[in-house]
Amino acid sequence: MLPYFPFEQDVFSMSLGVRALRPEETLIEVDAPRYADEVALKAALLTAGHAERFQGGPGTEELQWETLTVLLPAMARQSPEHFSLEVDGTRWCWHNRLLGTRTDFTPGDAASLPLAPLDWFGRQVQEDLLLLAGTHEGFPLVAGQLCFPSGWCLGDKLGRSLLAVHEPVPQFNAKLGPSTLKLMEGLKPGRPVTRCNWAISVTERLDLEPRTLPEWRHLFDGITPDNAGERCFLRLERQTLTRLPRTRAILFTIHTYVAPVASEVEAPGRRQRLARVLRTVPADTAAYKRITPVLAPLLGYLEAGEADAGWNG
């Protein structure tokens, strides 16, 4: 079962759904059973198309280094069974026990790491990492490592403002644009926020750049009420936003989780809730999220299960 079930009411709602990160929660989540495979997949994708999945041009080095100096100590403190950090003067030593690696480097010294700082750090975590210029109007996207997107790619968004990035999302800017900008403006160092985004997919693969669609488009075929629970997947993005204290940049993290719908609706009431949410998704949003082709069989699956369980709502 996934760590989140993001449906808090019986109707679809377009809202930011943002809350403060609780003290016991972490910016970086370690899904230990999947960690090695997902980090290895990241490395393979970056090898296959590095420029398409990592961008960190001139002027972003300071932001990248601050990401490391803020998050590595936090990860070592919060997950000591997986990571440790030793600091000796200007020299840092990072131990990743999950990968069995040790990296010595000096923050700020580009020659001390084999890769750009954000690129190296992205290979230590399961999250995608995006950096927005927190002191520039519109909060443009200026750097990122993006390996597991849901229907978009880094090259199309780099340099664009936050609202321009979200322009393809139906009704987002009209309904949520002002509140999104207000949220960004109000972010304070040490007070990160989190939200959970969701989608329905017909594949459990994590890398869903638009160009990959021909590779899995055929999976839309043959979905019926009898098999939709296993053939359709709930895809979650656990997102966080945090303002870095020195550069004032905003770090946006995305940890993607995917599981068959069947495994996520076993608890009482979940079938009913998901079915009602899906029935109330606006047509343009359903098309954008690629729900439309599977909506009828998925509702058939969910509602048949309600009947079997004795639901009458």
ChimeraX attribute file (.defattr): number of C-alpha atoms within 10 A of each C-alpha:
attribute: neighborCount
match mode: 1-to-1
recipient: residues
	/A:1	14
	/A:2	13
	/A:3	10
	/A:4	13
	/A:5	15
	/A:6	15
	/A:7	15
	/A:8	11
	/A:9	11
	/A:10	16
	/A:11	16
	/A:12	17
	/A:13	14
	/A:14	14
	/A:15	11
	/A:16	17
	/A:17	11
	/A:18	15
	/A:19	12
	/A:20	13
	/A:21	18
	/A:22	11
	/A:23	7
	/A:24	6
	/A:25	11
	/A:26	17
	/A:27	24
	/A:28	21
	/A:29	17
	/A:30	17
	/A:31	14
	/A:32	12
	/A:33	8
	/A:34	11
	/A:35	17
	/A:36	16
	/A:37	12
	/A:38	20
	/A:39	18
	/A:40	15
	/A:41	18
	/A:42	26
	/A:43	16
	/A:44	13
	/A:45	17
	/A:46	19
	/A:47	11
	/A:48	11
	/A:49	12
	/A:50	16
	/A:51	13
	/A:52	16
	/A:53	23
	/A:54	22
	/A:55	21
	/A:56	21
	/A:57	11
	/A:58	9
	/A:59	10
	/A:60	19
	/A:61	18
	/A:62	15
	/A:63	24
	/A:64	25
	/A:65	19
	/A:66	21
	/A:67	22
	/A:68	17
	/A:69	14
	/A:70	13
	/A:71	16
	/A:72	19
	/A:73	17
	/A:74	18
	/A:75	20
	/A:76	18
	/A:77	14
	/A:78	18
	/A:79	15
	/A:80	13
	/A:81	11
	/A:82	17
	/A:83	23
	/A:84	20
	/A:85	20
	/A:86	13
	/A:87	13
	/A:88	9
	/A:89	7
	/A:90	9
	/A:91	12
	/A:92	16
	/A:93	15
	/A:94	18
	/A:95	18
	/A:96	18
	/A:97	13
	/A:98	14
	/A:99	14
	/A:100	9
	/A:101	11
	/A:102	13
	/A:103	13
	/A:104	15
	/A:105	17
	/A:106	17
	/A:107	18
	/A:108	16
	/A:109	11
	/A:110	14
	/A:111	11
	/A:112	15
	/A:113	15
	/A:114	11
	/A:115	11
	/A:116	19
	/A:117	23
	/A:118	26
	/A:119	22
	/A:120	15
	/A:121	19
	/A:122	23
	/A:123	18
	/A:124	20
	/A:125	20
	/A:126	28
	/A:127	28
	/A:128	21
	/A:129	24
	/A:130	25
	/A:131	28
	/A:132	26
	/A:133	23
	/A:134	20
	/A:135	13
	/A:136	11
	/A:137	10
	/A:138	17
	/A:139	21
	/A:140	22
	/A:141	23
	/A:142	22
	/A:143	27
	/A:144	27
	/A:145	27
	/A:146	28
	/A:147	29
	/A:148	24
	/A:149	18
	/A:150	17
	/A:151	15
	/A:152	17
	/A:153	19
	/A:154	22
	/A:155	14
	/A:156	10
	/A:157	16
	/A:158	19
	/A:159	17
	/A:160	16
	/A:161	19
	/A:162	21
	/A:163	20
	/A:164	15
	/A:165	18
	/A:166	15
	/A:167	14
	/A:168	12
	/A:169	14
	/A:170	18
	/A:171	15
	/A:172	18
	/A:173	18
	/A:174	10
	/A:175	13
	/A:176	15
	/A:177	17
	/A:178	12
	/A:179	13
	/A:180	18
	/A:181	15
	/A:182	11
	/A:183	14
	/A:184	17
	/A:185	14
	/A:186	10
	/A:187	18
	/A:188	15
	/A:189	14
	/A:190	12
	/A:191	13
	/A:192	21
	/A:193	20
	/A:194	22
	/A:195	17
	/A:196	20
	/A:197	14
	/A:198	18
	/A:199	16
	/A:200	23
	/A:201	24
	/A:202	24
	/A:203	19
	/A:204	16
	/A:205	12
	/A:206	17
	/A:207	19
	/A:208	20
	/A:209	17
	/A:210	12
	/A:211	10
	/A:212	11
	/A:213	11
	/A:214	8
	/A:215	9
	/A:216	12
	/A:217	11
	/A:218	10
	/A:219	13
	/A:220	15
	/A:221	10
	/A:222	11
	/A:223	20
	/A:224	16
	/A:225	19
	/A:226	14
	/A:227	14
	/A:228	24
	/A:229	24
	/A:230	14
	/A:231	22
	/A:232	25
	/A:233	23
	/A:234	22
	/A:235	24
	/A:236	22
	/A:237	21
	/A:238	22
	/A:239	21
	/A:240	24
	/A:241	24
	/A:242	23
	/A:243	26
	/A:244	23
	/A:245	13
	/A:246	10
	/A:247	16
	/A:248	19
	/A:249	25
	/A:250	28
	/A:251	24
	/A:252	22
	/A:253	24
	/A:254	26
	/A:255	21
	/A:256	21
	/A:257	21
	/A:258	20
	/A:259	19
	/A:260	22
	/A:261	24
	/A:262	20
	/A:263	14
	/A:264	19
	/A:265	19
	/A:266	12
	/A:267	8
	/A:268	11
	/A:269	12
	/A:270	17
	/A:271	23
	/A:272	20
	/A:273	20
	/A:274	25
	/A:275	20
	/A:276	19
	/A:277	16
	/A:278	20
	/A:279	17
	/A:280	13
	/A:281	18
	/A:282	15
	/A:283	13
	/A:284	13
	/A:285	16
	/A:286	20
	/A:287	13
	/A:288	15
	/A:289	18
	/A:290	17
	/A:291	20
	/A:292	16
	/A:293	14
	/A:294	22
	/A:295	20
	/A:296	16
	/A:297	19
	/A:298	26
	/A:299	22
	/A:300	17
	/A:301	21
	/A:302	24
	/A:303	21
	/A:304	16
	/A:305	19
	/A:306	19
	/A:307	12
	/A:308	8
	/A:309	12
	/A:310	9
	/A:311	14
	/A:312	8
	/A:313	9
